Amino acid sequence: MNDYYTKYLKYKSKYLELKSQIISNNQNAGATKKFESKSESMNFYITHGTSKLSNLLSILKDKKIKLGKDVAKSNRMISKGKANKQIYANIYFDDFVKSMDNFIDYTLILSPDILLDYDIDFRSGWSSNPDSTQLLKLAKSDSTPIRKTKLEQIKSYVSTTLKSKPNIEKQELVFNKPIDISKYLIGITCINCGDAHPERYIQIKKYLKRNNQYHVKIITNSKPVNYSYFNN
């Protein structure tokens, strides 16, 4: 009887050790989950802008970008009061930032990692444009090769359209659920945060401090910057 009990303890101990190791491996895998681009030329980021400082501060306070229908009508600036059921954004590739249009006054800059957690539609233009059509869907379940192929297609489209119209008018990414900025926010633009309005810079900095988002960079110039800027 003692022999059987000893063997039971031995194998139970091994089982618990193996179980613990599997859990640990899974946790580590989740902690290091990052968007990886094998090509440096594929560096990019995603932006969502507003023309009101109060809107930006509200987003920072809530720690999320809400669907248009959940934003007060008076604060629906770019949609001109429409209660949109989506969130609209743009994509900026490092290759083209010098050719792209200026940032909107207050722009939230999001990490490419967001592609791992959201299903996103890529459209040929603003939703308010009757010629706007869905070109492809970036699915969070996409394999790395498939995601890379889709991004190459988007990049090719952006490259072509930049020859005729500003980037912001000719393409958009569409999100169908709120965006958790505590996970993806890497930068904020405040075009009017210079010498004339330093208090705006201070307000944004204060909200970021409350959220422990010390890594988020505040940009005060109107031109887009390379994604690598946010990694230094």
C-alpha positions, -999 to +999 in steps of 0.1 A: +000+000+000+028+024+009+045+016-025+014+026-044+010+057-023+046+067-029+042+062-066+010+083-065+028+112-048+057+109-073+035+111-104+012+137-089+042+159-082+054+155-118+019+163-130+017+195-110+052+205-121+043+200-157+010+219-153+028+248-137+053+249-165+026+250-192+007+278-174+040+298-171+048+293-208+013+305-218+016+336-196+050+344-211+037+339-246+009+363-239+032+389-223+054+390-254+027+390-280+037+418-304+031+427-340+062+417-359+072+430-393+101+413-410+105+443-433+117+476-419+098+493-448+065+479-433+068+501-402+035+519-397+011+532-371-026+540-369-042+574-361-075+587-348-080+625-347-102+652-332-103+690-336-113+696-299-089+694-269-119+685-246-126+654-268-090+643-265-090+647-227-123+628-225-107+599-244-077+599-221-100+601-190-122+571-203-091+553-215-109+544-247-121+557-280-159+553-281-181+545-311-195+576-327-230+569-315-218+568-279-202+603-281-223+634-273-237+650-305-219+683-297-186+664-297-190+646-330-167+670-349-154+652-379-186+632-385-205+665-384-230+653-358-237+619-373-241+590-348-217+566-365-216+530-353-179+527-360-145+544-352-126+558-382-088+559-384-059+563-409-027+543-415+007+559-419+036+540-434+072+552-428+079+551-465+054+579-472+052+601-441+070+630-460+043+628-487+013+626-464-010+653-451-007+670-418-020+656-386-054+668-373-049+692-343-053+664-317-044+630-329-040+597-310-013+575-325-018+538-320+007+509-321+005+483-349-001+457-322-038+467-324-040+445-355-036+414-332-068+421-312-092+438-336-110+430-368-106+461-390-120+471-424-099+490-449-118+513-471-109+533-502-121+566-487-140+583-460-174+566-451-192+599-459-178+597-495-203+579-518-174+563-537-159+548-505-158+510-506-144+482-485-112+469-501-103+442-476-106+431-439-077+428-415-088+400-392-072+394-358-071+357-367-050+363-398-017+344-399+015+364-401+020+357-438-017+366-446-015+398-425+017+408-442+002+403-477-028+424-468-006+452-454+014+451-487-018+456-506-028+485-484+006+500-487+004+498-525-030+514-525-018+543-503+013+548-525-009+551-556-035+575-541-009+598-526-002+609-561-036+625-564-052+634-530-042+637-494-039+605-474-066+613-450-092+617-477-085+585-497-083+557-471-095+548-437-095+519-412-128+511-396-132+497-361-165+482-350-159+483-313-144+507-287-106+509-287-087+504-254-060+531-256-044+519-224-029+491-245-021+508-278-015+545-273+021+555-282+018+591-292-004+622-292-002+653-314-010+687-301-004+711-329-013+742-309+007+732-278+036+756-286+045+789-270+010+803-275-008+775-255+016+757-232-013+750-208-027+725-234+006+705-233+005+705-195-031+692-194-023+663-218+008+655-198-013+655-165-038+630-180-011+607-192+005+608-158-028+598-142-029+568-165+007+558-159+013+562-197+047+579-193+060+563-226+034+582-247+052+610-267+036+644-273+043+658-308+038+695-314+046+697-351+020+691-378+039+667-400+037+629-395+068+612-381+084+577-386+071+549-364+107+543-352+104+577-333+080+560-308+104+531-301+133+553-290 
